[in-house]
């Protein structure tokens, strides 16, 4: 798509675009987002910094470590700085450590941490690593024998030596990728990709098994896999890549759980940018229009907030977030338009449809 104006608040690298997101770390009171940098110069890993999660400053990108990484990954703070976990093209799981200044990455160790899949598993990838209070844990999306989707778990004391725990959850008639598991409002939430959709489960996790009480669909429109983190105020937040081809970073959301639904609302750091209207944008009856053209269908009712940045339109309606593309971006000079449209609240609406818990 030809760009009329470069987005101002939806971060993009100066050259190329954002691929997979690895995660957000905090350091010295600042946020760092780590991502796959896709450009004509070949695969690289980049990062950007921010004081408020709204304005991001691009930092140096370093060549991707070792074999061409594939799929989702994750980043954690290790003893000597950021450590990034990724899937190799042959299906193995590897890790890379940032060199001083995060200007590059080195394989550490040089070979895979986890080789072939365990018994009963025909494929795996997309490592997600987090500190669980007593040890490190790693989740991997997997295809189980017979074609069932599953999530595997490993544990480690040192981020180097990993032991297999087993399958924490599985489900028939689907395929999963990019697992993320985190506690929220007295429950545990598991987010996954399922084809072109982000799905989630809300339920219980006992350290070895995740049991969903309900499943739902996260977001509307072309929203990519999310990464979650805790901000300076202790809120569980999320960022996403907007679409597989767009390569822009979403605005930050704050997550919560209400009635076994995953709710996303705009981060309060966006409040200073909100105004009472935006020329050409309307929201009524769940239809978001730009100069009369329908660009996104959202749940009807409740307060609608629109974030228009170049040709991007992010929308939230009572906890449901979505992405549209503006038909007309206005004047060629870059600009950001924010608008809040009030409506009679009709109760909290979850992130898309909700399903009953099932196998």
ZAMARGU-4260 file (C-alpha; in steps of 0.2 Angstrom, whole numbers, plus 5000, padded with zeros to 4 digits):
<rodrens>
0) 5000/5000/5000 | 5007/5017/4995 | 5009/5028/5011 | 5004/5046/5011 | 5011/5050/5028
5) 5022/5040/5040 | 5014/5036/5056 | 5020/5046/5071 | 5015/5036/5086 | 5014/5018/5078
10) 5033/5014/5079 | 5041/5008/5063 | 5060/5007/5059 | 5067/5020/5048 | 5071/5006/5035
15) 5060/4991/5033 | 5047/4985/5045 | 5043/4976/5061 | 5042/4957/5060 | 5039/4946/5075
20) 5039/4954/5092 | 5050/4946/5105 | 5045/4956/5121 | 5046/4972/5131 | 5059/4974/5145
25) 5062/4988/5158 | 5079/4995/5161 | 5083/5011/5171 | 5065/5016/5171 | 5064/5015/5152
30) 5055/5002/5141 | 5064/4992/5128 | 5054/4983/5114 | 5063/4969/5105 | 5058/4964/5087
35) 5063/4956/5071 | 5069/4970/5059 | 5064/4965/5041 | 5073/4975/5028 | 5082/4973/5011
40) 5098/4970/5021 | 5093/4953/5028 | 5087/4947/5044 | 5091/4957/5060 | 5085/4960/5077
45) 5081/4977/5083 | 5075/4987/5098 | 5068/5003/5102 | 5066/5013/5119 | 5053/5023/5127
50) 5049/5033/5143 | 5030/5032/5141 | 5026/5017/5129 | 5020/5030/5117 | 5035/5039/5109
55) 5048/5026/5104 | 5066/5029/5098 | 5074/5017/5087 | 5091/5009/5092 | 5104/5000/5083
60) 5099/4983/5075 | 5111/4968/5075 | 5112/4954/5063 | 5101/4939/5069 | 5112/4926/5078
65) 5116/4909/5069 | 5103/4901/5058 | 5089/4910/5051 | 5076/4912/5065 | 5058/4907/5061
70) 5042/4911/5070 | 5039/4919/5087 | 5051/4921/5101 | 5054/4929/5117 | 5066/4940/5127
75) 5071/4940/5146 | 5083/4949/5156 | 5098/4937/5160 | 5112/4939/5172 | 5122/4949/5159
80) 5109/4958/5149 | 5095/4953/5137 | 5093/4935/5131 | 5083/4931/5116 | 5075/4914/5113
85) 5070/4909/5095 | 5066/4894/5084 | 5078/4888/5071 | 5072/4883/5053 | 5075/4865/5058
90) 5063/4866/5073 | 5076/4867/5086 | 5076/4881/5100 | 5091/4892/5102 | 5096/4907/5112
95) 5106/4922/5109 | 5114/4935/5121 | 5115/4953/5117 | 5133/4960/5116 | 5136/4976/5126
100) 5126/4991/5120 | 5114/4979/5112 | 5122/4982/5095 | 5122/4964/5090 | 5119/4946/5096
105) 5129/4930/5098 | 5123/4912/5100 | 5125/4907/5118 | 5127/4893/5117 | 5131/4891/5098
110) 5120/4875/5096 | 5102/4872/5100 | 5096/4872/5118 | 5081/4860/5114 | 5084/4849/5099
115) 5070/4838/5092 | 5053/4836/5098 | 5049/4824/5113 | 5040/4808/5110 | 5022/4810/5104
120) 5026/4827/5096 | 5028/4830/5078 | 5033/4848/5078 | 5036/4863/5090 | 5042/4881/5090
125) 5039/4898/5096 | 5047/4898/5113 | 5040/4909/5127 | 5051/4911/5142 | 5047/4918/5159
130) 5052/4918/5177 | 5039/4908/5188 | 5046/4913/5205 | 5056/4897/5208 | 5063/4893/5191
135) 5062/4898/5173 | 5049/4891/5162 | 5047/4889/5143 | 5032/4886/5133 | 5032/4879/5115
140) 5018/4878/5103 | 5017/4860/5096 | 5008/4848/5085 | 5004/4832/5094 | 5003/4815/5085
145) 4987/4814/5076 | 4986/4833/5072 | 4980/4840/5089 | 4987/4857/5094 | 4996/4858/5110
150) 5007/4868/5121 | 5023/4860/5129 | 5032/4866/5145 | 5050/4865/5150 | 5059/4872/5165
155) 5076/4878/5169 | 5086/4885/5184 | 5099/4894/5173 | 5091/4898/5156 | 5103/4885/5148
160) 5098/4868/5154 | 5080/4864/5151 | 5070/4849/5156 | 5053/4843/5148 | 5038/4844/5159
165) 5025/4838/5147 | 5009/4845/5138 | 5000/4859/5148 | 4985/4860/5137 | 4979/4853/5120
170) 4964/4855/5109 | 4957/4846/5094 | 4952/4853/5077 | 4964/4868/5077 | 4983/4874/5076
175) 4992/4885/5088 | 5007/4896/5088 | 5015/4910/5099 | 5009/4904/5116 | 5010/4917/5130
180) 5004/4913/5148 | 5002/4926/5162 | 4992/4929/5178 | 4979/4942/5178 | 4965/4947/5190
185) 4965/4931/5199 | 4965/4920/5184 | 4978/4914/5171 | 4977/4919/5153 | 4984/4909/5138
190) 4985/4919/5122 | 4989/4910/5105 | 4988/4912/5086 | 4976/4901/5077 | 4978/4904/5059
195) 4975/4922/5056 | 4966/4924/5073 | 4973/4928/5090 | 4963/4916/5102 | 4964/4916/5121
200) 4959/4905/5136 | 4955/4911/5153 | 4957/4898/5167 | 4968/4890/5180 | 4987/4885/5179
205) 4994/4874/5193 | 5012/4874/5186 | 5010/4859/5175 | 4993/4860/5167 | 4982/4875/5160
210) 4963/4872/5162 | 4953/4884/5152 | 4936/4889/5159 | 4932/4899/5143 | 4940/4902/5126
215) 4938/4918/5116 | 4945/4928/5101 | 4956/4943/5104 | 4953/4959/5093 | 4945/4963/5077
220) 4954/4966/5060 | 4972/4963/5056 | 4980/4962/5073 | 4996/4952/5074 | 5002/4941/5089
225) 5003/4951/5106 | 5017/4952/5119 | 5013/4956/5136 | 5023/4965/5150 | 5020/4974/5167
230) 5022/4993/5166 | 5029/5004/5180 | 5013/5005/5189 | 5011/4986/5189 | 4998/4985/5176
235) 4998/4970/5164 | 5000/4978/5146 | 5001/4972/5128 | 5008/4977/5112 | 5005/4969/5095
240) 5012/4970/5077 | 4998/4977/5066 | 4996/4965/5052 | 5009/4953/5044 | 5013/4965/5030
245) 5011/4982/5038 | 5025/4980/5051 | 5020/4994/5063 | 5019/4993/5082 | 5002/4995/5090
250) 4998/5008/5103 | 4999/5000/5121 | 4984/4992/5129 | 4980/4988/5147 | 4973/4971/5150
255) 4961/4964/5162 | 4949/4950/5165 | 4930/4952/5168 | 4918/4938/5168 | 4931/4926/5160
260) 4934/4938/5145 | 4950/4947/5141 | 4948/4965/5141 | 4959/4978/5132 | 4958/4997/5135
265) 4970/5011/5129 | 4984/5014/5141 | 4982/5030/5152 | 4998/5037/5145 | 4987/5041/5129
270) 4975/5052/5138 | 4984/5068/5135 | 4982/5065/5116 | 4963/5062/5116 | 4952/5076/5109
275) 4933/5076/5106 | 4933/5074/5088 | 4942/5070/5072 | 4938/5076/5055 | 4930/5063/5044
280) 4930/5049/5057 | 4913/5043/5064 | 4908/5028/5075 | 4890/5023/5076 | 4881/5007/5078
285) 4897/4997/5078 | 4902/5004/5061 | 4918/5014/5060 | 4919/5025/5044 | 4932/5037/5037
290) 4924/5050/5026 | 4909/5039/5024 | 4919/5023/5019 | 4916/5008/5031 | 4933/5003/5037
295) 4929/4992/5052 | 4915/4983/5061 | 4915/4983/5080 | 4903/4979/5094 | 4889/4992/5096
300) 4887/5002/5111 | 4898/5009/5124 | 4912/5022/5123 | 4922/5022/5107 | 4940/5028/5106
305) 4948/5031/5089 | 4967/5033/5086 | 4970/5038/5068 | 4989/5039/5063 | 4992/5041/5045
310) 4982/5027/5037 | 4980/5017/5053 | 4964/5018/5063 | 4965/5009/5080 | 4948/5007/5089
315) 4943/5002/5106 | 4924/4999/5111 | 4922/4994/5129 | 4936/4983/5130 | 4937/4977/5112
320) 4951/4983/5101 | 4952/4982/5082 | 4962/4989/5067 | 4956/4997/5052 | 4964/5006/5037
325) 4959/5023/5033 | 4953/5026/5015 | 4959/5044/5015 | 4974/5049/5026 | 4971/5068/5024
330) 4985/5080/5021 | 5002/5073/5016 | 5010/5080/5032 | 5011/5067/5046 | 4998/5069/5059
335) 4989/5060/5073 | 4970/5062/5076 | 4962/5055/5092 | 4944/5055/5095 | 4932/5049/5109
340) 4914/5045/5104 | 4902/5043/5119 | 4887/5031/5118 | 4876/5024/5131 | 4886/5010/5139
345) 4879/4993/5137 | 4890/4983/5149 | 4908/4977/5146 | 4910/4968/5130 | 4924/4955/5129
350) 4938/4954/5116 | 4927/4947/5102 | 4916/4931/5103 | 4918/4920/5118 | 4916/4901/5118
355) 4913/4888/5132 | 4928/4879/5138 | 4930/4863/5128 | 4943/4849/5124
</rodrens>
